Amino acid sequence: MAEESRSPMAAPTTTAVPPEDAYLARRSLRRGSAGWLLLTGLGVAYVVSGDYAGWNFGLAEGGFGGLAIATVLMGLMYTCLVFSLAELSAVLPTAGGGYGFARRALGPWGGFLTGTAILIEYVLAPAAIAVFIGGYVESLGLFGLTSGWPVYLVCFAGFIGVHLWGVGEALRFSFVVTGTAVVALLVFSAGALTHFDAASLTDVRGDGDAFGASGWLPYGLLGIWAAVPFGMWFFLGVEGVPLAAEETRDPAATMPRAMGLAIGILVVLALLTLLPAAGAAGSDAIKDADNPLVAALEAAAGGEPTTLSRVVNYAGLAGLVASFFSLIYAGSRQLFALSRAGYLPRFLSLTSRRKAPYLGLLVPGAIGFTLAAATGDGARMLNVAVFGAAVSYVLMSLSHIVLRRREPELHRPYRTPGGLLTSCVAFALACLAVVATFLVDPWAAGIALALYLVAVGYFTFYSRHRLVATAPEEEFAALAEAEAELRR
């Protein structure tokens, strides 16, 4: 393949790949493997572990009122974002997902920055969840393990193996595990509501001198902002559904349906988790718990384990497995799309005879295992992932706005309800989320920014002059440029 100028000051260029080279033939996914039901399950699987743990730390930041308002705001942001992405996924149904949308709307730099942010999320989040799974296994006394790293190894090796077997098998496995975790959440909610006491919601004692402080807002209005990253835990990851576009039957019809159902289910689960848990045990009793649902049930029963609390404890492990498994899938597809188009080393996009991006699975898996085993700091890695996610939300919602303004005549099989207003709301709330995540954990934001700088250096001096013209995202962009030239 001939390559264009390599000067770092030159504009991004592409390299043509002749048909006989079979470049894309060696980088193809198994099409038609997923319908709307499996995709809906995938959307819920990304998120369901967040219902079992993590969100409750927002009670320590903003009290019940602060976390409840933050959850409503983040629920609104994700709903608006999902419907915006549903339109874009029907227009550009490629494995690039958010990166592909930003590539069309914001150019190569916008695509790369968006893809990098998404990749940070989907490489760091599985490592963090592996640490949480290890902690769960130890706390439950399973297999006599007293160290987490064997669990991390089994998780990465075993679940990557399932993905290598085939996408259809992987998505069906994820669907079953996710269904188990969701049913357990419904059972938890029913059991906890029998002990519900509205007075318990506001028992967190905060800073009475804070502006706007009250029983509902013990840390004042600023507590709402501090609780925003924890309100995201009820929805974080659902935006990854478009990454399955190339493996979906009729993506223009299937994607919007699956994404709408997934966010609807997640909104209901957030309500059925937050309110019963805080009302059964009291917000103060669970605000620092590693396992808030179990803590809520045991506190409601006088501090003693119950049959229901044990069931929910094991179900929490299923929820973590579901999210871990699906996030590995998302990270591999994002890496696959970026490398296929030349933004990252091209060999990472090679697929096996079973049409699985094997290096896209193995390389992030090795990185994730190493990080989990070396640091054991799941909370910090998850905060880095959340910061990357929030940055990607800003860029993806901006992509919808730009495409609506710049290409109003673009064929859209599905149109976002509310149009530009919807994506503008998502954009504004995503900007709020970026600042909030930075305030909660500046170190995590700093780590994410350092990773960004390394990636930007690679793109500036190397890969932006080696983009592959025949990659789907590049072809969409070239077609748009050609059409714009004809209109001039």
Summary of the structure (lengths in Angstrom):
residues: 488
radius of gyration: 22.2
end to end distance: 32.1
largest distance: 73.9
contacts: 1909
relative contact order: 0.21
helix: 75%
strand: 1%
